[in-house]
Amino acid sequence: MSTSIQYEEEWLKMAADGDELAFTHLFHAYKFKLYGFISKLTGSPATAEDVVQDVFLKLWKDRKSLRDVDSFGSYLFRMAQNHAINGFRKMAREENVIRQLHTDEAPAHSTPQSHISLKETRELLHQAIQQLPPRQKAIYLLSREEGVKHEEIARRLQITTGTVKNHMIQALRTLRETLSRHPHSLEILLLPCLVFPFC
């Protein structure tokens, strides 16, 4: 058995018992490889950073289960891949909700109360958009309100498509967090798919 594998097995056992230093060793041993893997998978460095952080936080929270892990590398990369895929699905649903908020029509099957909440949420969304950093705001408006594709936005602003994508991710995250802080907005975001198609 190689020394590195021996160390890893010891770190896993120690981390499972709550040893922070052992867990830190595992983190530093895999963080760059995992970041590179997720960055390539998602095409977004910002998303890759979030996934790496979320995965290791979850591992630490459920650290007792590390004692049963045979191949930490395989376990870690599979966990990160699943996390990224679930994140894509969640982001797609949230983007559809935010896109729906940009329309002027009341969704089908809405009640008078939900219609009022929807109007208030749209106003909150508009205010949140105005508070975005200038570059994020410009990219978001070009994409969401003018329907300009990322490639064209990149050409107009003389930046890379990846930069456009990262700005959109950050903008959507900010808008989502802003809306989630308001109870009636959260109600709208959690309405069933009959109200928001494609979620």
Number of C-alpha atoms within 10 A of each C-alpha: 5 6 8 9 12 11 14 19 18 14 22 26 21 19 24 22 16 15 15 14 12 19 23 14 15 19 15 10 13 15 15 13 13 22 22 15 16 24 18 12 15 15 15 16 19 17 21 22 17 13 23 25 16 14 19 20 12 12 18 19 12 11 20 16 15 20 16 11 14 11 11 17 16 11 12 17 19 12 16 23 18 12 16 21 13 12 14 14 12 13 17 14 18 18 18 16 22 21 13 18 22 15 11 9 9 17 17 10 11 15 12 10 10 19 16 14 18 22 16 14 23 20 14 17 20 14 13 18 21 13 13 17 11 11 13 20 18 17 21 25 15 16 17 15 12 9 11 15 13 19 14 14 20 18 11 9 12 9 12 14 16 15 15 22 20 18 20 22 19 16 21 20 14 16 20 21 13 17 21 15 10 12 12 18 22 17 16 20 21 13 14 11 11 12 20 22 13 10 17
